[in-house]
Amino acid sequence: MFIAEPSDPTLSPEVLAALSGTEDWLSSWTTTAILLGFGIVLLMATILLRRRWRHRLWRVVTIIVSVLSILAGSAIGVNTYSGYVPNVGAARLTFANLGVNTPSVTRDNRGGTTTPVQIPAPAADQMPDSTTWVYTPPGYDGADTSTRYPVVYLIHGTPGSSSDWFAGGQIAHTMNVLIEARVIRPMIVVAPDVNGTGPGANDTECLNSTTGGSQVESFLTDTVVTWIDAHYQTAADRSHRIIGGMSAGAYCSLDIGLRHNALFATILAIEGYPDPGDGGRAMMATEAEFADHTPSHYVPDLAFAGPMSIFMDMADSSEEERVTAMTTLGAQLTERGHDVVLRTEVDRDHTWAMARAAIPYGLVFASDRLP
């Protein structure tokens, strides 16, 4: 079990209230109950009254309607539990990322802006074309060009895509609330797509493949960071760069953040894993390469460009073996002199609802440690 350290960030009841309530009928147990109840009652009535139906067509139609209602209710129930698409706005963004509709700039009533951008990848990286989503804080558009902002790079899980942190993670809403409450500094948020090509394409673990696939690590550290620094008003140094993620994205943030600690000074690992898992075995050719991307293996001898701050957050239902491994890694990093906070989200599972609950604390942690 993770134990929160005294430095564990806290949020006031007012801020927590402002952060909540982003869900609508798409992630509602009430919607689930209504659809399931309607479908079941209609189906039972159709079966019980089948002999009274004069027209077979109407019986078929009612059966189809009842089955569709049950399926829709089940789907919304699963979504309510997972938190993947909490509201209609998140659904539109997810569909845009899938190419169903055109991605567009979104400006909210608090002043934050979400923009889809295309970051060209070098051919050698073998990365498919994808959309990267960028949040800029209130006041960014009118800011003096000398104003520079910290950047948070957020990595999605597996399966997943770049829109996940803005849809399931509701990161724009979270940033707006925390900035407005003045509990974090204004920051830019960047969510790239880390799906690749070749072996391990949909579970790259942000690795450079040695089995003929994408060079995701190079794409993130060389291309994405450089492109963002060139096109946005960033504070382009390690102390102002934060990398984080959820699930497989949390592993990515740990491995990339630690091994590229000259680029990043802060890591936010939510529901993370201690090694690259099956995806890593598909991406890499040897066990030695696997070990070289397992943080507990290399942290004791890793060279650091400076002090690091690492925030780890796990659901209290997480597997004991994984929690133990992450706690051990936290202890290793503490022994190396780094600032580590281990936090537990109570009554949470491995879902985007958990990530939404955890990320505000991670952002406060990161903001408090900015120069």
C-alpha positions as CSV (number, residue, x, y, z in Angstrom):
1,M,0.0,0.0,0.0
2,F,1.3,3.4,-0.9
3,I,1.7,5.8,2.0
4,A,1.3,9.5,1.3
5,E,4.3,11.5,2.5
6,P,4.0,14.8,4.5
7,S,4.7,16.7,1.3
8,D,1.7,15.1,-0.4
9,P,-0.2,18.0,-2.1
10,T,-3.7,18.8,-0.9
11,L,-6.7,20.6,-2.5
12,S,-9.4,22.6,-0.8
13,P,-13.1,21.4,-0.8
14,E,-13.9,24.4,-3.0
15,V,-11.3,23.4,-5.6
16,L,-12.4,19.7,-5.5
17,A,-16.0,20.8,-6.0
18,A,-15.0,22.9,-9.1
19,L,-13.1,20.0,-10.5
20,S,-16.0,17.6,-10.3
21,G,-19.2,17.5,-12.2
22,T,-17.8,17.2,-15.7
23,E,-19.9,14.1,-16.4
24,D,-23.2,14.2,-18.2
25,W,-25.7,11.5,-19.5
26,L,-22.9,9.7,-21.3
27,S,-21.4,8.6,-18.0
28,S,-24.4,8.4,-15.7
29,W,-25.7,5.4,-13.7
30,T,-29.1,6.9,-14.1
31,T,-28.9,6.8,-17.9
32,T,-27.7,3.2,-17.6
33,A,-30.6,2.2,-15.3
34,I,-33.2,3.9,-17.5
35,L,-31.9,2.2,-20.7
36,L,-31.5,-1.2,-19.2
37,G,-34.8,-1.0,-17.4
38,F,-36.7,0.1,-20.5
39,G,-35.0,-2.6,-22.7
40,I,-35.6,-5.4,-20.2
41,V,-39.3,-4.5,-19.6
42,L,-40.0,-4.1,-23.3
43,L,-38.3,-7.4,-24.1
44,M,-40.2,-9.2,-21.4
45,A,-43.5,-7.7,-22.5
46,T,-42.9,-8.7,-26.0
47,I,-42.2,-12.3,-25.0
48,L,-45.2,-12.5,-22.6
49,L,-47.6,-10.9,-25.1
50,R,-46.3,-12.5,-28.2
51,R,-49.5,-14.4,-28.9
52,R,-51.5,-11.1,-28.9
53,W,-49.4,-9.5,-31.5
54,R,-51.3,-9.4,-34.8
55,H,-48.4,-8.3,-36.9
56,R,-45.2,-10.1,-36.6
57,L,-43.3,-7.0,-37.9
58,W,-44.2,-5.0,-34.8
59,R,-42.9,-7.8,-32.6
60,V,-39.6,-7.9,-34.4
61,V,-39.3,-4.1,-34.2
62,T,-40.0,-4.1,-30.4
63,I,-37.4,-6.9,-29.9
64,I,-34.8,-4.9,-31.9
65,V,-35.6,-1.7,-29.9
66,S,-35.4,-3.5,-26.6
67,V,-32.0,-5.2,-27.5
68,L,-30.6,-1.9,-28.7
69,S,-31.7,-0.3,-25.4
70,I,-30.0,-3.0,-23.4
71,L,-26.8,-2.7,-25.4
72,A,-26.8,1.1,-25.1
73,G,-27.4,0.9,-21.4
74,S,-24.6,-1.7,-21.0
75,A,-22.2,0.5,-23.0
76,I,-23.0,3.6,-21.0
77,G,-22.6,1.5,-17.8
78,V,-19.1,0.4,-18.9
79,N,-18.2,4.0,-19.9
80,T,-19.5,5.3,-16.5
81,Y,-17.2,2.9,-14.7
82,S,-14.2,3.6,-16.9
83,G,-14.7,7.3,-17.3
84,Y,-13.3,7.2,-20.8
85,V,-15.8,9.5,-22.4
86,P,-17.3,11.5,-19.5
87,N,-19.4,13.9,-21.5
88,V,-20.6,14.9,-25.0
89,G,-17.6,17.3,-25.5
90,A,-15.2,14.4,-24.8
91,A,-17.1,12.3,-27.3
92,R,-16.7,14.9,-30.0
93,L,-13.0,15.2,-29.3
94,T,-12.6,11.4,-29.4
95,F,-14.4,11.2,-32.7
96,A,-12.3,14.1,-34.1
97,N,-9.1,12.2,-33.1
98,L,-10.5,9.1,-35.0
99,G,-11.1,11.2,-38.1
100,V,-14.9,11.0,-37.9
101,N,-15.1,14.8,-37.8
102,T,-12.5,17.6,-38.2
103,P,-10.3,18.4,-35.2
104,S,-10.8,22.1,-34.3
105,V,-9.6,24.7,-31.9
106,T,-11.7,24.9,-28.7
107,R,-11.8,28.0,-26.4
108,D,-13.6,27.5,-23.1
109,N,-15.3,30.2,-21.0
110,R,-12.4,30.3,-18.5
111,G,-10.0,31.3,-21.2
112,G,-8.0,28.2,-21.9
113,T,-7.5,27.0,-25.5
114,T,-7.2,23.5,-26.9
115,T,-5.5,23.2,-30.3
116,P,-4.9,20.1,-32.5
117,V,-1.5,20.3,-34.2
118,Q,0.4,18.1,-36.6
119,I,4.0,17.5,-35.6
120,P,6.0,16.1,-38.6
121,A,8.0,13.0,-37.7
122,P,11.3,12.2,-39.5
123,A,11.0,9.3,-41.8
124,A,13.6,7.4,-39.8
125,D,11.2,7.4,-36.8
126,Q,8.6,5.4,-38.7
127,M,5.8,7.2,-36.8
128,P,2.3,7.3,-38.4
129,D,0.7,10.7,-39.0
130,S,-1.2,11.7,-35.9
131,T,-2.7,14.7,-34.0
132,T,-1.0,16.2,-31.0
133,W,-3.3,18.1,-28.7
134,V,-2.0,21.3,-27.0
135,Y,-3.6,23.3,-24.2
136,T,-2.6,26.9,-23.6
137,P,-3.7,28.7,-20.4
138,P,-5.9,31.7,-20.0
139,G,-4.0,34.9,-21.1
140,Y,-1.5,33.0,-23.3
141,D,-2.7,34.5,-26.6
142,G,-2.3,38.1,-25.3
143,A,0.9,37.4,-23.3
144,D,4.1,39.4,-24.0
145,T,6.5,37.3,-26.1
146,S,9.0,37.4,-23.2
147,T,6.5,35.4,-21.0
148,R,7.5,31.8,-20.9
149,Y,5.5,28.9,-19.7
150,P,6.3,25.5,-18.1
151,V,5.2,22.5,-20.2
152,V,3.5,19.3,-19.1
153,Y,3.8,16.4,-21.6
154,L,1.1,13.8,-20.9
155,I,1.2,10.3,-22.4
156,H,-1.9,8.2,-23.0
157,G,-2.3,4.5,-22.0
158,T,-2.7,1.4,-24.1
159,P,-5.0,1.0,-26.0
160,G,-5.3,4.8,-26.4
161,S,-4.6,7.9,-28.4
162,S,-3.5,11.5,-28.0
163,S,-7.0,12.8,-27.3
164,D,-7.4,10.6,-24.2
165,W,-6.0,13.1,-21.7
166,F,-8.3,15.8,-23.1
167,A,-11.3,13.5,-23.3
168,G,-11.1,10.9,-20.5
169,G,-8.6,13.0,-18.5
170,Q,-10.5,16.3,-18.8
171,I,-7.1,18.0,-18.6
172,A,-8.2,21.3,-20.0
173,H,-11.0,21.7,-17.4
174,T,-8.6,20.6,-14.6
175,M,-6.0,23.1,-15.7
176,N,-8.5,26.0,-15.9
177,V,-9.8,25.2,-12.4
178,L,-6.4,24.9,-10.8
179,I,-5.0,28.0,-12.5
180,E,-8.1,30.1,-11.7
181,A,-7.8,29.0,-8.0
182,R,-4.1,29.9,-8.1
183,V,-3.0,26.6,-6.8
184,I,-0.8,26.0,-9.9
185,R,1.1,28.3,-12.2
186,P,-0.2,28.7,-15.8
187,M,1.3,25.9,-17.9
188,I,1.1,24.5,-21.4
189,V,-0.1,20.9,-21.8
190,V,1.0,18.7,-24.7
191,A,-0.5,15.3,-25.4
192,P,1.2,13.4,-28.3
193,D,0.3,10.1,-29.9
194,V,2.7,7.3,-29.1
195,N,1.2,4.6,-31.2
196,G,3.6,3.3,-33.8
197,T,4.1,0.9,-36.7
198,G,5.5,-2.6,-36.9
199,P,5.8,-5.0,-34.0
200,G,4.3,-3.5,-30.8
201,A,2.6,-0.8,-32.8
202,N,-0.3,-0.3,-30.5
203,D,1.7,-0.8,-27.3
204,T,5.0,0.9,-27.9
205,E,5.8,1.8,-24.3
206,C,7.5,4.9,-25.9
207,L,10.5,2.8,-26.8
208,N,12.8,2.8,-29.8
209,S,12.0,-0.5,-31.5
210,T,14.9,-2.9,-32.3
211,T,12.5,-5.3,-34.0
212,G,11.6,-3.2,-37.1
213,G,9.1,-0.8,-35.6
214,S,8.8,2.9,-34.7
215,Q,11.4,5.0,-32.9
216,V,9.0,6.5,-30.4
217,E,11.5,7.5,-27.8
218,S,13.4,9.6,-30.4
219,F,10.2,11.1,-31.7
220,L,9.2,12.3,-28.3
221,T,12.6,13.5,-27.0
222,D,14.0,14.9,-30.2
223,T,11.1,15.9,-32.4
224,V,8.1,16.7,-30.1
225,V,10.0,18.7,-27.5
226,T,12.0,20.6,-30.1
227,W,8.8,21.4,-32.1
228,I,6.9,22.6,-29.1
229,D,9.8,24.8,-28.0
230,A,10.0,26.3,-31.5
231,H,6.2,27.0,-31.8
232,Y,5.1,28.0,-28.3
233,Q,6.3,30.3,-25.6
234,T,8.0,27.7,-23.5
235,A,10.5,27.9,-20.7
236,A,12.9,25.6,-22.6
237,D,14.9,24.0,-19.8
238,R,14.6,20.8,-17.8
239,S,13.4,22.5,-14.6
240,H,10.3,23.7,-16.5
241,R,9.5,20.5,-18.3
242,I,7.2,17.9,-16.7
243,I,6.4,14.5,-18.2
244,G,3.5,12.3,-17.0
245,G,1.1,9.7,-18.0
246,M,-1.5,7.1,-17.1
247,S,-1.0,3.3,-17.1
248,A,1.4,2.5,-20.0
249,G,1.8,6.2,-20.3
250,A,3.0,6.3,-16.7
251,Y,5.6,3.7,-17.5
252,C,6.6,5.9,-20.5
253,S,6.9,9.0,-18.3
254,L,9.1,7.1,-15.8
255,D,11.4,5.6,-18.4
256,I,11.6,8.7,-20.6
257,G,11.8,11.1,-17.7
258,L,14.5,9.2,-15.9
259,R,16.7,8.3,-18.9
260,H,16.3,11.8,-20.4
261,N,16.6,13.7,-17.1
262,A,18.6,16.4,-18.9
263,L,15.2,17.2,-20.6
264,F,12.8,16.7,-17.7
265,A,13.0,17.4,-14.0
266,T,9.5,16.2,-12.9
267,I,7.6,13.0,-13.5
268,L,3.9,12.3,-12.8
269,A,3.3,8.5,-12.9
270,I,-0.4,7.6,-12.5
271,E,-1.2,3.9,-12.2
272,G,2.2,3.1,-13.5
273,Y,4.1,-0.2,-14.2
274,P,7.7,-1.1,-13.2
275,D,8.8,-2.4,-16.6
276,P,7.7,-2.3,-20.3
277,G,5.8,-5.5,-20.1
278,D,4.5,-7.4,-23.2
279,G,4.6,-4.3,-25.4
280,G,8.3,-3.9,-24.5
281,R,9.0,-7.5,-25.5
282,A,7.4,-6.9,-28.9
283,M,9.4,-3.7,-29.3
284,M,12.8,-5.0,-28.2
285,A,14.9,-7.9,-29.4
286,T,16.7,-9.0,-26.3
287,E,16.3,-9.4,-22.5
288,A,19.3,-7.1,-22.0
289,E,17.4,-4.3,-23.8
290,F,14.3,-5.1,-21.7
291,A,16.4,-4.7,-18.5
292,D,17.9,-1.4,-19.8
293,H,14.4,0.0,-19.9
294,T,13.4,-1.3,-16.5
295,P,13.9,1.6,-14.0
296,S,14.6,-0.5,-10.9
297,H,17.5,-2.1,-12.9
298,Y,19.2,1.1,-14.0
299,V,18.3,3.7,-11.4
300,P,21.1,2.8,-8.9
301,D,23.8,3.6,-11.5
302,L,22.0,6.3,-13.5
303,A,23.7,9.6,-14.0
304,F,21.4,12.6,-13.2
305,A,21.7,16.1,-14.6
306,G,20.1,17.5,-11.5
307,P,17.6,16.8,-8.7
308,M,14.3,15.2,-9.8
309,S,10.8,15.3,-8.5
310,I,8.7,12.1,-8.9
311,F,4.9,11.8,-8.1
312,M,3.5,8.3,-8.1
313,D,-0.2,7.7,-7.7
314,M,-1.9,4.3,-7.6
315,A,-5.5,3.1,-7.1
316,D,-6.0,1.3,-3.8
317,S,-7.3,-1.7,-5.8
318,S,-4.0,-2.1,-7.7
319,E,-2.3,-5.5,-7.7
320,E,-0.1,-6.0,-4.7
321,E,2.9,-7.1,-6.8
322,R,2.8,-3.9,-8.9
323,V,2.3,-1.7,-5.9
324,T,5.3,-3.3,-4.2
325,A,7.5,-2.9,-7.3
326,M,6.5,0.8,-7.6
327,T,7.1,1.4,-3.9
328,T,10.6,-0.2,-4.3
329,L,11.3,2.1,-7.2
330,G,10.3,5.1,-5.1
331,A,12.6,4.0,-2.4
332,Q,15.5,3.6,-4.9
333,L,14.9,7.1,-6.2
334,T,14.7,8.5,-2.6
335,E,18.0,6.8,-1.8
336,R,19.5,8.7,-4.8
337,G,18.4,11.9,-3.2
338,H,15.3,12.7,-5.3
339,D,12.0,14.1,-4.2
340,V,9.4,11.3,-4.3
341,V,5.8,11.4,-3.3
342,L,3.8,8.1,-3.2
343,R,0.0,8.6,-3.1
344,T,-3.0,6.3,-3.1
345,E,-6.5,7.1,-4.6
346,V,-9.0,5.5,-2.3
347,D,-12.0,3.6,-3.8
348,R,-10.6,3.8,-7.3
349,D,-9.7,1.3,-10.0
350,H,-7.4,1.3,-13.1
351,T,-9.7,3.7,-15.0
352,W,-9.7,7.2,-16.5
353,A,-12.0,8.2,-13.6
354,M,-9.0,7.4,-11.3
355,A,-6.6,9.4,-13.6
356,R,-9.0,12.4,-13.4
357,A,-9.0,12.2,-9.7
358,A,-5.2,11.9,-9.4
359,I,-3.9,14.4,-12.0
360,P,-4.8,17.6,-10.0
361,Y,-2.6,16.4,-7.1
362,G,0.2,15.7,-9.6
363,L,-0.1,19.1,-11.2
364,V,0.0,20.8,-7.8
365,F,3.1,18.7,-6.9
366,A,4.8,19.8,-10.2
367,S,3.9,23.4,-9.9
368,D,5.2,23.7,-6.3
369,R,8.5,22.4,-7.5
370,L,9.0,24.8,-10.4
371,P,11.8,27.4,-10.0
